[in-house]
Each structure stands twice: as C-alpha cells, then as structure tokens.
Amino acid sequence: MKHNGFILKAKQVVLAHLSDEHFGVKSLASEMAVSRSELYKLIKKETQKSATQFICEIKLEKALELLRTHEHPISDVSYMVGFGSPAYFTKRFKDYYGFLPSDTHLLHDFEPKNGKCEPLNSSNFMKRSKLIWLVGLIVLAILSGFAIWNWKNANSENSIAVLPFEDVSPEQNQSYFLEGISEAIINKLTQNNEFKVIGKTSSFFYGDKDILLEEIGKKLGVTYILNGSVRKLGDYYQITVQLIYTKNGLQIWAQTFESESKDALKAQEELAANVVEELEFVLL
C-alpha cells in the first residue's frame, strides 16, 4: 500500500501512543490537527480502510513484531499495543492474521510483505498449517465439540441488546441524554441487517434490575449486551461503553468517546454513529 506523508505521520502518531488503550480516532484527529470526519476521509482515500481499522492494524502489526522478537506473554503484548483485554486482542489478531498469537510455529513462518503478512514458504506453510489445524480440530472436537458448536451458533447471529446508560456526572442531571444516546444507538444498529437488535422497551425493562448480565442475556435471547455511562464535560459529552458476551459475562470490548458538538441532540447522533461503527468492526 502506498502511503502519502499524512498517512506516514498518522502511523507515527499511533505508534507513539501504542500502549494507550484509550487512544482512538478522536485522539488521532486531534494529534493530526484535523476534524474526525476529515481524518476518516483522508485515511479512507489513501488506504481504503476506516480510521478505526487503520489504528487497529498498526497495533496488530506491532504485536506480531513483539511476539516474534521478544518472549513476552500474550497478555503483556496485548497491553503493550493498547488492547485493554487480552481476549479481545486474541480475537482481533486471529481475524487479521488467520491464526492465534499462541501459534508460535505460524508466528515465525510469517513476514510482513506489502503491508500484509504472508508465509515465508507458501508450500511448506500450507502443509504445516493444514496438519496443525487438522490435529487441532480433531482434539477440539473430542474434548469440547459441544462448546465449539455452541460458540459458533451463538456468534452466527449478532444479537444485541442496548441497556440504558448510567449517569456518572457529578450533578446527576443527564437523564434526558441517557435515554437519547441508548435510543440513538439502537436505531443505528437496526439499520444494519447483520444485527438482530432487541427493541427499546424490552431492553430498558432490565435497566434498573439487579440481575447479572448473563441472566439478562438469557431472558432477552441475545449474544451480546452493550451498556455504558455518560459524563458531562463542560459543554461536551463523554460516554464509556462496554460490550459483554452473555454466555460467560466477559467484557470483550470497551471504549470511551467524546462529542465534538455541544448540542445534545447532535452529540447523541455523533456518539451513536461512532459506537456503531466500532461495533461493526468488532463483530462483523
């Protein structure tokens, strides 16, 4: 991929903030002295990727380098490249490279080429890969066949419920914004046919209930639950969201977003769009 000066500088900025899990599109736009929308346009034009994907892939490429040249535990590497969750890091690594970061043989059979990773020896690599995967599949089928079947079936449908957000502002006066941001996220998710989204009435019913998220997931029949909090920062709004896998209650993704608009309605739309774009990248 051909990079212009802007893209090279953007990559340097991301690498300079590599371990900061909160460094995202808004932070990069600020460092590059452009608006978030302008950043999206420039990166998309030069790389054919979203800004979120651009940042993530830089982190993953650095992670591969660290795993190949240093004996760091996978969990340490995940934090070193700015992933707050080793489980989420492993998922993104597998999606990008096609193998797990724990597959040491495959780690050393790959090298970056033209911005992507390709095998050093395609013939030997394919033979080794097939053998490894065949053995692995047989073992997994014997030891945990049902668990694998259950996981694949759960994830074959990206069903999600958005719970009401929590007001963490000192004044506790953002009830209107809380409902609006959750509703805006639901509305934007429903525009993507690859998501099955639980309606507001059903999901909001559990907002103030003292029930484990796993139980809420079972009652609503969803694979994922999205919840979060809202904080008013002067004239702007900050939201923190987390995505929970309801089969085991683990957080698989979390991020903080800040609005660029002071207007509450515009901020809701802006933040909801940012959240849904991230969810599409994480889940689809």
C-alpha beads as a LAMMPS data file, in Angstrom:
LAMMPS data file: protein, C-alpha beads

284 atoms
283 bonds

1 atom types
1 bond types

-500.0 500.0 xlo xhi
-500.0 500.0 ylo yhi
-500.0 500.0 zlo zhi

Masses

1 110.0

Atoms # bond

1 1 1 0.000 0.000 0.000
2 1 1 1.291 3.404 -0.951
3 1 1 1.323 5.904 1.890
4 1 1 1.465 9.651 1.476
5 1 1 3.028 11.964 4.037
6 1 1 -0.200 12.278 6.006
7 1 1 -0.575 8.514 6.396
8 1 1 3.064 8.073 7.421
9 1 1 2.710 10.788 10.046
10 1 1 -0.554 9.272 11.272
11 1 1 1.150 5.906 11.665
12 1 1 3.981 7.507 13.648
13 1 1 1.437 9.176 15.922
14 1 1 -0.347 5.876 16.568
15 1 1 2.966 4.168 17.361
16 1 1 3.867 6.998 19.752
17 1 1 0.685 6.242 21.711
18 1 1 0.855 2.493 21.195
19 1 1 0.140 1.370 24.763
20 1 1 -2.697 3.836 25.356
21 1 1 -5.896 1.791 25.088
22 1 1 -7.958 4.994 25.023
23 1 1 -6.120 6.399 22.007
24 1 1 -8.631 6.233 19.178
25 1 1 -9.980 8.138 16.224
26 1 1 -10.733 11.310 18.175
27 1 1 -7.236 11.360 19.690
28 1 1 -5.583 10.760 16.320
29 1 1 -7.644 13.513 14.698
30 1 1 -6.570 15.922 17.436
31 1 1 -2.899 14.997 17.049
32 1 1 -3.133 15.407 13.276
33 1 1 -4.943 18.754 13.656
34 1 1 -7.936 17.721 11.544
35 1 1 -11.580 17.042 12.302
36 1 1 -12.693 13.462 12.846
37 1 1 -14.677 13.469 9.599
38 1 1 -11.670 14.805 7.658
39 1 1 -9.472 12.108 9.198
40 1 1 -11.907 9.423 8.070
41 1 1 -11.924 10.793 4.529
42 1 1 -8.128 11.078 4.222
43 1 1 -7.434 7.626 5.615
44 1 1 -10.187 6.023 3.540
45 1 1 -8.896 7.692 0.369
46 1 1 -5.302 6.551 0.849
47 1 1 -5.776 3.124 2.466
48 1 1 -9.346 2.009 1.670
49 1 1 -9.744 1.417 5.398
50 1 1 -11.731 3.079 8.134
51 1 1 -9.778 5.142 10.655
52 1 1 -10.568 2.559 13.331
53 1 1 -9.255 -0.277 11.169
54 1 1 -6.149 1.745 10.309
55 1 1 -5.294 2.201 14.001
56 1 1 -6.075 -1.394 14.888
57 1 1 -3.911 -2.856 12.130
58 1 1 -0.912 -0.742 13.136
59 1 1 -1.264 -2.134 16.648
60 1 1 -1.605 -5.707 15.372
61 1 1 1.450 -5.417 13.132
62 1 1 3.490 -4.147 16.084
63 1 1 2.106 -7.000 18.189
64 1 1 3.331 -9.539 15.640
65 1 1 6.778 -7.979 15.764
66 1 1 6.849 -8.118 19.576
67 1 1 5.672 -11.721 19.672
68 1 1 8.305 -12.775 17.157
69 1 1 11.283 -10.920 18.607
70 1 1 10.597 -10.943 22.359
71 1 1 9.482 -13.561 24.809
72 1 1 6.589 -11.564 26.230
73 1 1 3.406 -13.303 27.406
74 1 1 0.461 -12.689 25.090
75 1 1 -1.353 -10.777 27.831
76 1 1 1.606 -8.399 28.193
77 1 1 1.779 -7.818 24.455
78 1 1 -1.945 -7.054 24.332
79 1 1 -1.461 -4.234 26.854
80 1 1 1.763 -3.062 25.222
81 1 1 -0.103 -2.416 21.967
82 1 1 -3.096 -0.784 23.600
83 1 1 -5.684 -3.557 23.856
84 1 1 -7.420 -3.416 27.228
85 1 1 -8.496 -7.057 27.016
86 1 1 -6.214 -9.991 26.089
87 1 1 -9.295 -11.897 24.905
88 1 1 -10.263 -9.098 22.528
89 1 1 -6.637 -8.803 21.367
90 1 1 -6.566 -12.525 20.578
91 1 1 -9.792 -12.247 18.588
92 1 1 -8.558 -9.290 16.536
93 1 1 -5.158 -10.966 15.969
94 1 1 -6.856 -14.151 14.741
95 1 1 -9.198 -12.175 12.459
96 1 1 -6.291 -10.253 10.915
97 1 1 -3.611 -12.946 10.565
98 1 1 -5.675 -16.124 10.414
99 1 1 -4.004 -17.804 13.384
100 1 1 -3.778 -17.333 17.135
101 1 1 -0.922 -15.404 18.783
102 1 1 -0.171 -18.595 20.734
103 1 1 0.663 -20.473 17.489
104 1 1 4.417 -19.976 17.758
105 1 1 5.256 -22.017 14.640
106 1 1 2.999 -19.873 12.496
107 1 1 4.334 -16.674 14.052
108 1 1 7.797 -17.408 12.699
109 1 1 6.574 -18.597 9.293
110 1 1 5.068 -15.219 8.538
111 1 1 6.703 -11.984 7.481
112 1 1 5.252 -8.579 6.545
113 1 1 5.032 -8.028 2.802
114 1 1 3.410 -5.028 1.154
115 1 1 1.633 -4.118 4.367
116 1 1 0.263 -7.603 4.923
117 1 1 1.632 -10.823 6.368
118 1 1 2.403 -13.690 4.049
119 1 1 4.127 -17.067 4.582
120 1 1 7.866 -17.312 4.017
121 1 1 7.408 -20.565 2.145
122 1 1 3.881 -20.948 0.833
123 1 1 4.098 -24.686 0.088
124 1 1 5.612 -25.713 3.419
125 1 1 3.442 -23.262 5.258
126 1 1 0.216 -24.610 3.758
127 1 1 1.203 -28.203 4.520
128 1 1 2.137 -27.342 8.077
129 1 1 -0.958 -25.208 8.550
130 1 1 -3.272 -27.953 7.307
131 1 1 -1.629 -30.530 9.561
132 1 1 -1.760 -28.264 12.609
133 1 1 -5.355 -27.317 12.014
134 1 1 -6.385 -30.916 11.331
135 1 1 -4.850 -32.170 14.566
136 1 1 -6.259 -29.208 16.457
137 1 1 -9.744 -29.726 15.095
138 1 1 -9.721 -33.415 15.981
139 1 1 -8.614 -32.701 19.549
140 1 1 -11.089 -29.889 19.974
141 1 1 -13.903 -31.987 18.540
142 1 1 -13.200 -34.744 21.072
143 1 1 -12.655 -32.542 24.122
144 1 1 -15.046 -29.677 23.533
145 1 1 -17.189 -30.347 20.493
146 1 1 -20.342 -29.139 22.100
147 1 1 -18.702 -25.959 23.380
148 1 1 -17.437 -25.141 19.880
149 1 1 -20.866 -25.836 18.399
150 1 1 -22.491 -23.599 20.980
151 1 1 -19.976 -20.762 20.403
152 1 1 -20.373 -20.827 16.615
153 1 1 -24.133 -20.904 16.825
154 1 1 -24.180 -18.072 19.345
155 1 1 -21.978 -15.914 17.146
156 1 1 -23.684 -16.825 13.871
157 1 1 -26.330 -14.351 14.921
158 1 1 -25.089 -10.987 16.140
159 1 1 -27.977 -10.430 18.507
160 1 1 -27.528 -7.490 20.835
161 1 1 -29.418 -5.554 23.493
162 1 1 -28.561 -1.975 24.438
163 1 1 -29.275 -1.221 28.087
164 1 1 -29.944 2.270 29.469
165 1 1 -26.756 4.173 30.187
166 1 1 -25.726 5.312 33.662
167 1 1 -25.307 8.971 34.586
168 1 1 -21.893 9.462 36.213
169 1 1 -21.931 13.266 36.019
170 1 1 -21.484 14.984 39.395
171 1 1 -24.830 16.773 39.029
172 1 1 -26.708 13.588 38.017
173 1 1 -28.851 15.639 35.632
174 1 1 -28.363 13.857 32.306
175 1 1 -31.446 11.602 32.315
176 1 1 -32.688 13.045 29.014
177 1 1 -29.327 12.445 27.346
178 1 1 -29.079 8.909 28.802
179 1 1 -32.256 7.730 27.149
180 1 1 -31.464 9.563 23.937
181 1 1 -27.997 8.065 23.431
182 1 1 -29.197 4.487 24.058
183 1 1 -32.120 5.000 21.683
184 1 1 -29.847 6.517 19.009
185 1 1 -27.505 3.510 19.202
186 1 1 -30.446 1.105 18.896
187 1 1 -31.794 2.976 15.880
188 1 1 -28.438 2.967 14.098
189 1 1 -27.825 -0.721 14.843
190 1 1 -31.190 -1.659 13.344
191 1 1 -30.113 -0.069 10.060
192 1 1 -27.587 -2.897 9.640
193 1 1 -29.349 -6.138 8.679
194 1 1 -26.480 -8.205 10.087
195 1 1 -27.524 -7.297 13.619
196 1 1 -30.568 -8.586 15.468
197 1 1 -31.380 -5.729 17.847
198 1 1 -33.723 -6.021 20.818
199 1 1 -36.259 -3.196 20.987
200 1 1 -36.000 -0.359 23.467
201 1 1 -38.991 -1.435 25.578
202 1 1 -37.643 -4.934 26.210
203 1 1 -34.034 -3.931 26.845
204 1 1 -34.877 -0.884 29.006
205 1 1 -37.038 -3.097 31.247
206 1 1 -33.825 -4.531 32.716
207 1 1 -32.047 -1.207 33.107
208 1 1 -32.651 -0.817 36.842
209 1 1 -32.939 -4.508 37.690
210 1 1 -30.331 -6.096 39.962
211 1 1 -29.710 -9.027 37.604
212 1 1 -26.479 -10.428 36.221
213 1 1 -25.858 -9.536 32.587
214 1 1 -25.649 -13.251 31.742
215 1 1 -29.202 -13.660 33.039
216 1 1 -30.428 -10.643 31.102
217 1 1 -28.840 -12.136 28.014
218 1 1 -30.739 -15.398 28.528
219 1 1 -34.049 -13.653 29.135
220 1 1 -33.673 -11.486 26.037
221 1 1 -32.106 -14.257 23.955
222 1 1 -29.092 -12.209 22.906
223 1 1 -25.411 -12.984 22.449
224 1 1 -24.189 -9.506 23.399
225 1 1 -25.181 -6.702 25.745
226 1 1 -23.994 -3.138 25.333
227 1 1 -24.098 -0.836 28.326
228 1 1 -22.255 2.259 29.388
229 1 1 -22.151 5.575 31.177
230 1 1 -22.456 9.271 30.345
231 1 1 -20.473 12.147 31.799
232 1 1 -20.934 15.848 31.028
233 1 1 -17.577 17.550 30.500
234 1 1 -18.259 21.282 30.436
235 1 1 -20.228 21.834 27.239
236 1 1 -19.390 18.423 25.800
237 1 1 -20.368 14.817 26.486
238 1 1 -18.266 11.755 27.183
239 1 1 -19.578 8.201 27.039
240 1 1 -17.878 4.961 28.010
241 1 1 -19.318 1.778 26.554
242 1 1 -18.596 -1.897 27.090
243 1 1 -19.656 -4.964 25.141
244 1 1 -20.415 -8.098 27.151
245 1 1 -20.531 -11.649 25.805
246 1 1 -23.545 -13.030 27.636
247 1 1 -22.509 -16.694 27.572
248 1 1 -19.819 -16.074 30.175
249 1 1 -20.196 -12.425 31.236
250 1 1 -16.787 -11.414 29.877
251 1 1 -16.159 -7.927 28.563
252 1 1 -14.822 -8.296 25.026
253 1 1 -14.588 -4.622 24.088
254 1 1 -14.759 -1.209 25.742
255 1 1 -14.046 2.324 24.617
256 1 1 -14.551 5.955 25.595
257 1 1 -15.890 8.564 23.173
258 1 1 -16.174 12.334 23.457
259 1 1 -18.537 14.503 21.441
260 1 1 -17.365 17.233 19.121
261 1 1 -20.718 19.014 19.259
262 1 1 -22.080 20.965 22.225
263 1 1 -25.678 20.428 21.128
264 1 1 -27.200 17.456 22.974
265 1 1 -29.126 16.040 20.006
266 1 1 -26.194 16.375 17.621
267 1 1 -23.877 14.877 20.233
268 1 1 -26.184 11.874 20.618
269 1 1 -26.194 11.227 16.870
270 1 1 -22.446 11.731 16.590
271 1 1 -21.589 9.456 19.514
272 1 1 -24.084 6.788 18.454
273 1 1 -22.560 6.720 14.958
274 1 1 -19.065 6.307 16.425
275 1 1 -20.174 3.466 18.715
276 1 1 -21.961 1.575 15.931
277 1 1 -19.008 1.941 13.562
278 1 1 -16.767 0.367 16.217
279 1 1 -19.286 -2.420 16.878
280 1 1 -19.460 -3.240 13.179
281 1 1 -15.671 -3.528 13.101
282 1 1 -15.543 -5.632 16.275
283 1 1 -18.390 -8.038 15.486
284 1 1 -18.815 -8.251 11.714

Bonds

1 1 1 2
2 1 2 3
3 1 3 4
4 1 4 5
5 1 5 6
6 1 6 7
7 1 7 8
8 1 8 9
9 1 9 10
10 1 10 11
11 1 11 12
12 1 12 13
13 1 13 14
14 1 14 15
15 1 15 16
16 1 16 17
17 1 17 18
18 1 18 19
19 1 19 20
20 1 20 21
21 1 21 22
22 1 22 23
23 1 23 24
24 1 24 25
25 1 25 26
26 1 26 27
27 1 27 28
28 1 28 29
29 1 29 30
30 1 30 31
31 1 31 32
32 1 32 33
33 1 33 34
34 1 34 35
35 1 35 36
36 1 36 37
37 1 37 38
38 1 38 39
39 1 39 40
40 1 40 41
41 1 41 42
42 1 42 43
43 1 43 44
44 1 44 45
45 1 45 46
46 1 46 47
47 1 47 48
48 1 48 49
49 1 49 50
50 1 50 51
51 1 51 52
52 1 52 53
53 1 53 54
54 1 54 55
55 1 55 56
56 1 56 57
57 1 57 58
58 1 58 59
59 1 59 60
60 1 60 61
61 1 61 62
62 1 62 63
63 1 63 64
64 1 64 65
65 1 65 66
66 1 66 67
67 1 67 68
68 1 68 69
69 1 69 70
70 1 70 71
71 1 71 72
72 1 72 73
73 1 73 74
74 1 74 75
75 1 75 76
76 1 76 77
77 1 77 78
78 1 78 79
79 1 79 80
80 1 80 81
81 1 81 82
82 1 82 83
83 1 83 84
84 1 84 85
85 1 85 86
86 1 86 87
87 1 87 88
88 1 88 89
89 1 89 90
90 1 90 91
91 1 91 92
92 1 92 93
93 1 93 94
94 1 94 95
95 1 95 96
96 1 96 97
97 1 97 98
98 1 98 99
99 1 99 100
100 1 100 101
101 1 101 102
102 1 102 103
103 1 103 104
104 1 104 105
105 1 105 106
106 1 106 107
107 1 107 108
108 1 108 109
109 1 109 110
110 1 110 111
111 1 111 112
112 1 112 113
113 1 113 114
114 1 114 115
115 1 115 116
116 1 116 117
117 1 117 118
118 1 118 119
119 1 119 120
120 1 120 121
121 1 121 122
122 1 122 123
123 1 123 124
124 1 124 125
125 1 125 126
126 1 126 127
127 1 127 128
128 1 128 129
129 1 129 130
130 1 130 131
131 1 131 132
132 1 132 133
133 1 133 134
134 1 134 135
135 1 135 136
136 1 136 137
137 1 137 138
138 1 138 139
139 1 139 140
140 1 140 141
141 1 141 142
142 1 142 143
143 1 143 144
144 1 144 145
145 1 145 146
146 1 146 147
147 1 147 148
148 1 148 149
149 1 149 150
150 1 150 151
151 1 151 152
152 1 152 153
153 1 153 154
154 1 154 155
155 1 155 156
156 1 156 157
157 1 157 158
158 1 158 159
159 1 159 160
160 1 160 161
161 1 161 162
162 1 162 163
163 1 163 164
164 1 164 165
165 1 165 166
166 1 166 167
167 1 167 168
168 1 168 169
169 1 169 170
170 1 170 171
171 1 171 172
172 1 172 173
173 1 173 174
174 1 174 175
175 1 175 176
176 1 176 177
177 1 177 178
178 1 178 179
179 1 179 180
180 1 180 181
181 1 181 182
182 1 182 183
183 1 183 184
184 1 184 185
185 1 185 186
186 1 186 187
187 1 187 188
188 1 188 189
189 1 189 190
190 1 190 191
191 1 191 192
192 1 192 193
193 1 193 194
194 1 194 195
195 1 195 196
196 1 196 197
197 1 197 198
198 1 198 199
199 1 199 200
200 1 200 201
201 1 201 202
202 1 202 203
203 1 203 204
204 1 204 205
205 1 205 206
206 1 206 207
207 1 207 208
208 1 208 209
209 1 209 210
210 1 210 211
211 1 211 212
212 1 212 213
213 1 213 214
214 1 214 215
215 1 215 216
216 1 216 217
217 1 217 218
218 1 218 219
219 1 219 220
220 1 220 221
221 1 221 222
222 1 222 223
223 1 223 224
224 1 224 225
225 1 225 226
226 1 226 227
227 1 227 228
228 1 228 229
229 1 229 230
230 1 230 231
231 1 231 232
232 1 232 233
233 1 233 234
234 1 234 235
235 1 235 236
236 1 236 237
237 1 237 238
238 1 238 239
239 1 239 240
240 1 240 241
241 1 241 242
242 1 242 243
243 1 243 244
244 1 244 245
245 1 245 246
246 1 246 247
247 1 247 248
248 1 248 249
249 1 249 250
250 1 250 251
251 1 251 252
252 1 252 253
253 1 253 254
254 1 254 255
255 1 255 256
256 1 256 257
257 1 257 258
258 1 258 259
259 1 259 260
260 1 260 261
261 1 261 262
262 1 262 263
263 1 263 264
264 1 264 265
265 1 265 266
266 1 266 267
267 1 267 268
268 1 268 269
269 1 269 270
270 1 270 271
271 1 271 272
272 1 272 273
273 1 273 274
274 1 274 275
275 1 275 276
276 1 276 277
277 1 277 278
278 1 278 279
279 1 279 280
280 1 280 281
281 1 281 282
282 1 282 283
283 1 283 284
